[in-house]
Amino acid sequence: MHALLSELERDGFVARVRDPNDRRRMLVELAPAGARTLKRLDSRIQAAQEALLAPLSSADRHELERLLTKLVEHHSQQRSG
């Protein structure tokens, strides 16, 4: 985790700052460049999802979401139980 944060900080995406309530802790904040990149990636993800789901009606999309949620919940319970 430290290496990943160091790389993100080096590239200007995040900043580490001391916790004002506990000087031993470091907080990680999203830097302006990170916020811009995240916004751009969110737009790309949205476009990719729209392209993938284009053939499905609204009802089909809801059904797909329901079924995928059911699968995730089932497999999450198996791992924790």
C-alpha positions in Angstrom: 0.0 0.0 0.0 2.8 2.4 0.8 4.4 1.9 -2.6 1.1 2.5 -4.4 0.4 5.7 -2.3 4.0 6.9 -3.0 3.5 6.5 -6.7 0.1 8.3 -6.6 1.6 11.1 -4.6 4.6 11.3 -6.9 2.3 11.7 -9.9 0.3 14.4 -8.1 -3.0 12.4 -7.7 -3.0 12.3 -3.9 -1.4 14.2 -1.0 -0.5 12.8 2.4 -1.1 15.1 5.4 -0.8 14.7 9.1 -4.0 14.0 11.0 -4.6 17.2 13.1 -6.2 15.0 15.9 -3.5 12.4 15.9 0.0 13.5 14.8 1.1 9.8 14.4 -1.5 9.3 11.6 -1.3 10.3 8.0 -4.4 11.1 6.0 -4.6 10.7 2.3 -6.4 13.4 0.3 -7.4 13.5 -3.3 -5.3 16.2 -5.0 -6.8 18.4 -7.8 -5.1 16.3 -10.5 -6.5 13.2 -8.9 -10.0 14.7 -8.9 -9.7 15.6 -12.6 -8.5 12.2 -13.5 -11.2 10.5 -11.5 -13.9 12.6 -13.2 -12.4 11.7 -16.6 -12.3 8.0 -15.8 -15.9 8.1 -14.5 -17.0 9.5 -17.8 -15.1 6.8 -19.7 -16.6 4.1 -17.5 -20.1 5.5 -18.0 -19.6 5.5 -21.8 -18.3 1.9 -21.7 -21.2 0.7 -19.6 -23.7 2.4 -22.0 -22.0 0.8 -25.0 -22.1 -2.6 -23.3 -25.7 -2.4 -22.2 -27.0 -0.6 -25.4 -28.9 -3.7 -26.7 -30.9 -4.1 -23.4 -34.1 -2.3 -22.5 -34.5 -0.6 -19.2 -36.3 -3.6 -17.8 -33.6 -5.9 -19.1 -30.9 -3.8 -17.4 -32.8 -3.9 -14.1 -33.1 -7.7 -14.4 -29.4 -8.0 -15.2 -28.5 -5.9 -12.1 -30.8 -8.0 -10.0 -29.3 -11.3 -11.1 -25.7 -10.0 -10.8 -26.5 -8.8 -7.3 -27.9 -12.2 -6.4 -24.7 -13.9 -7.6 -22.4 -11.5 -5.7 -24.4 -11.9 -2.5 -24.4 -15.7 -2.8 -20.6 -15.9 -3.3 -19.9 -13.2 -0.6 -21.9 -15.4 1.9 -19.9 -18.5 0.9 -16.6 -16.8 1.5 -17.6 -15.4 4.9 -19.5 -18.4 6.1 
